[in-house]
């Protein structure tokens, strides 16, 4: 097993009547990317079932701009 760092970044920009998605991956297979999306979907659905309004949690790394 290798120690390669994996990254999966999905950005969704929503503007008036327009949705744009951008995806970047590093050392992630297409099957893993689909799995990550399924995990995110499950988390969102679980949060909705619990009645949480903050279904999306955003994190910013140090040095990242907005």
Secondary structure by P-SEA (a helix, b strand, c coil): cccbbbbbbbbbbbcccbbbbbbbbccccaaaaaaaaaaaaaaaaaaaaacccccbbbbbcccccc
